[in-house]
């Protein structure tokens, strides 16, 4: 592995320049030590990029469960809360691919800057609207759903667009390093997503429980305005320049005439739809569960337990053997998800549910990392932003679907029925993994 030069803080480095470094051995024996796999990433993107990309996606992780908590607490209805959270997901499912397409066409910087401002205002508007309502009749509920839909549609897609930046940066690395770097970057991004899935719901649970249900969304709006704007202007945005821009730091190797095999892209997108269904239904069912054994405000804290074990497990994917192909990883991890999800039906206390959540989370992170990796392999580089945001849109659309179905079941039949939704979603995900293994058998996936 070629040792890459240390960049100035916040400045991405072109790894191909490593060949121009002096070949004389350094005087300091410690300088000969090559960085580990995760140590390579800051050398590609700059030291500030990873923490910035992590915290800039926290507001989106807070949005769905923040809306669910606020609307449920104000309306006293799991169904209305679930539909409002679902509207966020539907909006994001519609808006995310559009934002990705615009980022491919215009560059990430201006698209993210506009989205940061508009979304912050939209999220603040949800709080104002919900607290201004005296009752949740038909017209009021429609107004809430429309506002939450708009907030979802304008959500800045930091996670998918960060993956696009990594793929562009990695393409400049020596060919022998690109495969391991892709797995490492996708694992790190998957862990970042999972960490925010822990931080977001935990913040919502803590702030809603100890202060007020409106505070999580106000904090999310403020973080979006500041952190997403900083992410937008980070120097790595040059690596994923708009299509047609030619420079030594832009989309090297992009071929404009290359087309997308939408059938192959549909497999990971459908996988993310089922992942989102698992997430959304789990969140809503847990909210109903905590409403029986504690309070609805504790749903976010309970959900964060699953995210913690998922985040740790996601880091391990970078070290899985290359011979263990991605399609078969998908089959194994999603099968473990489906087996673990059945345990949701067993607990009868918050403590026993916490143990189940910790165990169920272990295969979740590796499954999501694997599906994103499959998506990066089937997407042409010049469409990377569109495909990555389509994958994210699959997650949020599934979250909407899962939250809506699970919320309705929780309202009418109780939390046990609501937990059948994540069990079904995980089982369907395992079956889709088998389909992907057949379809992608001729690829190195």
C-alpha positions, 0 to 999 in steps of 0.5 A: 500500500502506498503511503499517502502524504498528510494533507493540510487540515480540511484539504483533500489530497490527490493520492496519485501524487504519492508516486512523486514523493521522495523515496529515501527512507525517513529518518524517524523509524515511526514515520515508516509505519503505514496507516490502517485502513481507516487512517487512510480516509483522513488523508484523502479528505482532510481531518475535519471532513469525517466529524463534519460529515457525521454531525451534519447528518444528525438533524435528518436522523432527528427529524422523523422520530422528532415529528413522531414524538411531537405530533403523537404527544400533541394529538394523543394519537399514534396513528396521526403521529405515525402518518406525520412521520410517514409524510417526512419519509414520503417527502424525502423519498420524492426530494432526495433523488431530485437533490441528487440529480441537481447535485450531479448537474450543478455541483453539491455546494450550491444545492446543499446551501439552498437545501440547508436554509429551506429545510431549516425554515420548514422544520421550524414551521412544523413546530409553529404549526403544531403548537398553533392548532387547537385540535387535530381535525381533518383539516389540521391533520392535512396541514401537518402532513403537508408541512412534514412532507415539505420538510422531508422533501427539502432534507439535505442528503449529507450521507449519500452525497458524502458517499459520492465524494468518497467514490470520487476521491477513491478513483484517484487512488492506485487501482490496487487500493481502490477496492479496500478503500471503497469497503472502508469508506462505505463501512465508515459512512454506514457507521456514521449513519448508525451513530446518527441514528443513535444520537438523533433518537437519543437527543429527541428522547432526552430533550422531549422527556426533560424539556419539551417535545418542540425542542428537538425539532428546533435544535434540528433546524439550527444544526441544519442551517449551520452544519450542512452549510459548512459541509457544503463548502468543505473543499471535498465538494470539488472532487464531486464537481458538476457533470461536464466540469473538467479539472484534475480534482473533478470527476476523473473517469466519468463517462457521460454516455454511460447509462444506468442499468436500472434493473440492477440499481433497483435491487439495492434501492428495493433493499433500502426500501425494506431497510427503511420499513424495518426502521420506521416500523421499529420506531413506531412499535417501540413508541407504542411499547414504551407507552405501555411500559413507560412513556412515549417520550422514551421511544427514541432512547430505546431505539438508540440502543439498537443503533449503538450495536449496529454502528459498532458492527458496521465498522467490522465490514472493512475487514471482512474477506474480499472472497466473501462477496457482497451479495452473499453478505447481504443474504447472511446479515439480513437473514440474521436480522429476520431471525433477531426481529422475531424476538421483538415479540417477547419482552414485557419490560423496558429492560428485557426490550433493551437486551433484545434491541442490542442483539438485533442491532448487530446485523443491521449495520453490516446489512446497510453497509453491504447494500450501499456498497452494492449500489456503488458498484452498479452505478455509473460514476456520473450518476453516482449522486442520483443513485446514492440519493435514490438509495437514501430515498428508499430508506426514507420511503420505507421508513414512511411505509413502516411508520404508517402501517405500524402506527395504524396497527399499534393504534387499533391492535396494540404494539404486538401487532405493530412489531410484526411489520419489522419482522416481515420487512427483515424476512423480505430483505433476506429473500431479496438478498437471494435474488441479488446473489443470483442477478449479480453473480457475474459481477465481483459483488 
